[in-house]
Amino acid sequence: MPSAPSAPVIMWFRQDLRLHDNPALLTATRLGPVIPIYILDDEHAADQRMGAASRCWLHRSLDALNQQLDGHLQLFRGPADTLLEQLVQHYDCRTVTWNRCYEPWRINRDRIIKEKLQGLGITVHSDNGSLLWEPWQVLKRDQTPYQIFTPFYRHARDSVPVRSPLPRPAEIALAAVTPYSALKLADLELRPNHPWADKVLHHWQPGEAGAQQRWQTFMEEELLGYGEGRDLPAQPHVSRLSPAIHWGEISVHQLWHDAQAIGHEDALAFQRQLAWREFSVTQLFHHPDMDRINLDRRFNLFPWHDDAEKLNRWQQGLTGIPFVDAGMRELWQTGTMHNRVRMVVGSFLVKNLGIHWHHGAAWFWDCLLDADLANNSASWQWIAGCGADAAPYFRIFNPVTQGQKFDPHGDYTRHFVPELAKLPNRYLFCPWQAPKGLLQECGITLGGTYPEPMVDIKVSRQQALDAYAHMRQAT
């Protein structure tokens, strides 16, 4: 007598938009025919809802995943707890699977969902599909989290094995069901009706296939030289995988083991950068208000300036400081910014302009394709001097010397600040020092074709140091 068919299993895709090395998907395929779903839950996200650039990427990534699933990905919009309860009852499901997410609001929501579903007799399987090490795995001897990256990394690398990548399911039996109030992709309204959305994704290929292709290209053509070349924004020695990693279009376990197999120093340097992401997630897990509250509480007394005009000029790349403007324009035009330049523009905002790091974090959150709550918060606290393993506040990046050192031929700066393209390298990063005759010869009018510098770099640096000294005296 044939056995009764298995009840369908809901596989809830989240930040794991791939088929390879997807633990929750493998679990689902073993337990029954799969109903793959995605829920856009802005209600629970509240003020941490995705920014515009992330939503553009998600639109394309969901489309790619749906094609991989032969059009069976069901899309929903609303509170995930309510929707999942409706779905398991409608489809008479006995099991729901998902991979864990680590933002505080998701942790709290998922705990409630798990309890509610289990109360209905539903089995919930949650797996680790996005981290090399869980936040509770890498702790000091006293079971407190590391505050310094290097000992965190050494402990994790040497003591906590990274699991091998899992295979793609040999077969995904998709449940033959009628979609329950599922939406079309356009109904999620992820892409703004603005030409910027098309422009920012022009040079990207969201989705698992694009991520795998990008990784192969990077390994074969650009990884060699990564250790030093990753600091040079005009060079190709960066992976450009951060959006794909954030959305789980490629597995960090695959990246780690592929780099391990290559084994040369540049591959090991890439592994170290993967570990910085893990360190940020661990910090957020143990400090769930890190996106709002200074880890170094002394900075609660710091005298930040509130200057909307200066903030706006920084956002638009019109500061009059070429290396800063190049970075901010790269962000707006491409949805990303080279990591070295992120440090420079961040330092300029919080230290030379004296504007709170919250404003920088909010702009990056909206404009970055790889916007990630842990990385964004940790990075801004780092540059402001108030975070874990932070750059000391008195370490103030000079945007002129940074440009001269890391963009020595000016290719990056000239590309994004073309109005200065004819200036010789000597004055490219400090056009206010160029002779008037040279400026005229290059077709440049400071305050006209290109802005005057917003602040005097040396004066503003000293003002930042004075403010820091005053804060220390007050605490």
Secondary structure as the mmCIF struct_conf table of DSSP 4:
data_model
#
loop_
_struct_conf.conf_type_id
_struct_conf.id
_struct_conf.beg_label_comp_id
_struct_conf.beg_label_asym_id
_struct_conf.beg_label_seq_id
_struct_conf.end_label_comp_id
_struct_conf.end_label_asym_id
_struct_conf.end_label_seq_id
HELX_LH_PP_P HELX_LH_PP_P1 PRO A 2 PRO A 8
STRN STRN1 VAL A 9 PHE A 13
BEND BEND1 ARG A 14 GLN A 15
BEND BEND2 LEU A 19 LEU A 19
TURN_TY1_P TURN_TY1_P1 HIS A 20 ASP A 21
HELX_RH_AL_P HELX_RH_AL_P1 PRO A 23 LEU A 31
BEND BEND3 GLY A 32 GLY A 32
STRN STRN2 VAL A 34 LEU A 40
HELX_RH_AL_P HELX_RH_AL_P2 ASP A 42 ALA A 45
HELX_RH_3T_P HELX_RH_3T_P1 ALA A 46 GLN A 48
HELX_RH_AL_P HELX_RH_AL_P3 ALA A 52 GLN A 68
TURN_TY1_P TURN_TY1_P2 LEU A 69 GLY A 71
STRN STRN3 GLN A 74 ARG A 77
BEND BEND4 GLY A 78 GLY A 78
HELX_RH_AL_P HELX_RH_AL_P4 ALA A 80 TYR A 91
TURN_TY1_P TURN_TY1_P3 ASP A 92 ASP A 92
STRN STRN4 THR A 95 ASN A 99
BEND BEND5 GLU A 103 GLU A 103
HELX_RH_AL_P HELX_RH_AL_P5 PRO A 104 GLY A 119
TURN_TY1_P TURN_TY1_P4 LEU A 120 GLY A 121
STRN STRN5 THR A 123 ASP A 127
BEND BEND6 SER A 130 SER A 130
BEND BEND7 LEU A 132 TRP A 133
TURN_TY1_P TURN_TY1_P5 PRO A 135 GLN A 137
BEND BEND8 VAL A 138 VAL A 138
STRN STRN6 LEU A 139 LEU A 139
TURN_TY1_P TURN_TY1_P6 ARG A 141 ASP A 142
BEND BEND9 GLN A 143 GLN A 143
HELX_LH_PP_P HELX_LH_PP_P2 THR A 144 THR A 144
STRN STRN7 PRO A 145 PRO A 145
HELX_LH_PP_P HELX_LH_PP_P3 TYR A 146 TYR A 146
BEND BEND10 GLN A 147 ILE A 148
HELX_RH_AL_P HELX_RH_AL_P6 PHE A 149 SER A 159
BEND BEND11 VAL A 160 VAL A 160
HELX_LH_PP_P HELX_LH_PP_P4 PRO A 161 PRO A 169
BEND BEND12 ALA A 170 ALA A 170
STRN STRN8 LEU A 174 LEU A 174
BEND BEND13 TYR A 180 SER A 181
HELX_LH_PP_P HELX_LH_PP_P5 ALA A 182 ALA A 182
STRN STRN9 LEU A 183 LEU A 183
HELX_LH_PP_P HELX_LH_PP_P6 LYS A 184 LYS A 184
HELX_RH_3T_P HELX_RH_3T_P2 LEU A 185 LEU A 188
BEND BEND14 ARG A 191 ARG A 191
BEND BEND15 ASN A 193 HIS A 194
HELX_RH_AL_P HELX_RH_AL_P7 PRO A 195 VAL A 200
TURN_TY1_P TURN_TY1_P7 LEU A 201 HIS A 203
BEND BEND16 GLY A 207 GLY A 207
HELX_RH_AL_P HELX_RH_AL_P8 GLU A 208 THR A 217
HELX_RH_PI_P HELX_RH_PI_P1 PHE A 218 GLU A 222
BEND BEND17 LEU A 223 LEU A 223
TURN_TY1_P TURN_TY1_P8 LEU A 224 GLY A 225
HELX_RH_AL_P HELX_RH_AL_P9 TYR A 226 GLY A 229
TURN_TY1_P TURN_TY1_P9 ARG A 230 ASP A 231
TURN_TY1_P TURN_TY1_P10 PRO A 233 ALA A 234
BEND BEND18 GLN A 235 PRO A 236
BEND BEND19 VAL A 238 VAL A 238
HELX_RH_AL_P HELX_RH_AL_P10 SER A 242 HIS A 246
TURN_TY1_P TURN_TY1_P11 TRP A 247 GLY A 248
BEND BEND20 GLU A 249 ILE A 250
HELX_RH_AL_P HELX_RH_AL_P11 VAL A 252 ILE A 262
BEND BEND21 HIS A 264 HIS A 264
HELX_RH_AL_P HELX_RH_AL_P12 GLU A 265 HIS A 286
TURN_TY1_P TURN_TY1_P12 PRO A 288 ARG A 292
BEND BEND22 ILE A 293 ILE A 293
BEND BEND23 LEU A 295 ASP A 296
HELX_RH_3T_P HELX_RH_3T_P3 ARG A 297 LEU A 301
STRN STRN10 HIS A 305 HIS A 305
HELX_RH_AL_P HELX_RH_AL_P13 ALA A 308 GLN A 316
TURN_TY1_P TURN_TY1_P13 GLY A 317 GLY A 317
BEND BEND24 THR A 319 GLY A 320
HELX_RH_AL_P HELX_RH_AL_P14 PRO A 322 THR A 334
BEND BEND25 GLY A 335 GLY A 335
HELX_RH_AL_P HELX_RH_AL_P15 ASN A 339 SER A 347
HELX_RH_PI_P HELX_RH_PI_P2 PHE A 348 ASN A 352
BEND BEND26 LEU A 353 LEU A 353
STRN STRN11 ILE A 355 ILE A 355
HELX_RH_AL_P HELX_RH_AL_P16 TRP A 357 CYS A 367
TURN_TY1_P TURN_TY1_P14 LEU A 369 ASP A 370
HELX_RH_AL_P HELX_RH_AL_P17 LEU A 373 ALA A 384
TURN_TY1_P TURN_TY1_P15 GLY A 385 GLY A 385
BEND BEND27 GLY A 387 GLY A 387
TURN_TY1_P TURN_TY1_P16 ALA A 388 ASP A 389
HELX_LH_PP_P HELX_LH_PP_P7 ALA A 390 PRO A 392
TURN_TY1_P TURN_TY1_P17 TYR A 393 PHE A 394
HELX_RH_AL_P HELX_RH_AL_P18 PRO A 399 PHE A 406
BEND BEND28 ASP A 407 ASP A 407
TURN_TY1_P TURN_TY1_P18 PRO A 408 HIS A 409
HELX_RH_AL_P HELX_RH_AL_P19 ASP A 411 PHE A 416
HELX_RH_3T_P HELX_RH_3T_P4 PRO A 418 LEU A 420
TURN_TY1_P TURN_TY1_P19 ALA A 421 LYS A 422
BEND BEND29 LEU A 423 LEU A 423
HELX_RH_AL_P HELX_RH_AL_P20 ASN A 425 LEU A 428
TURN_TY1_P TURN_TY1_P20 PHE A 429 PHE A 429
HELX_RH_3T_P HELX_RH_3T_P5 PRO A 431 GLN A 433
BEND BEND30 ALA A 434 ALA A 434
HELX_RH_AL_P HELX_RH_AL_P21 LYS A 436 GLU A 441
TURN_TY1_P TURN_TY1_P21 CYS A 442 GLY A 443
STRN STRN12 LEU A 446 LEU A 446
TURN_TY1_P TURN_TY1_P22 GLY A 447 THR A 449
STRN STRN13 TYR A 450 TYR A 450
HELX_LH_PP_P HELX_LH_PP_P8 PRO A 451 PRO A 453
BEND BEND31 MET A 454 VAL A 455
HELX_RH_AL_P HELX_RH_AL_P22 ILE A 457 ALA A 474
#
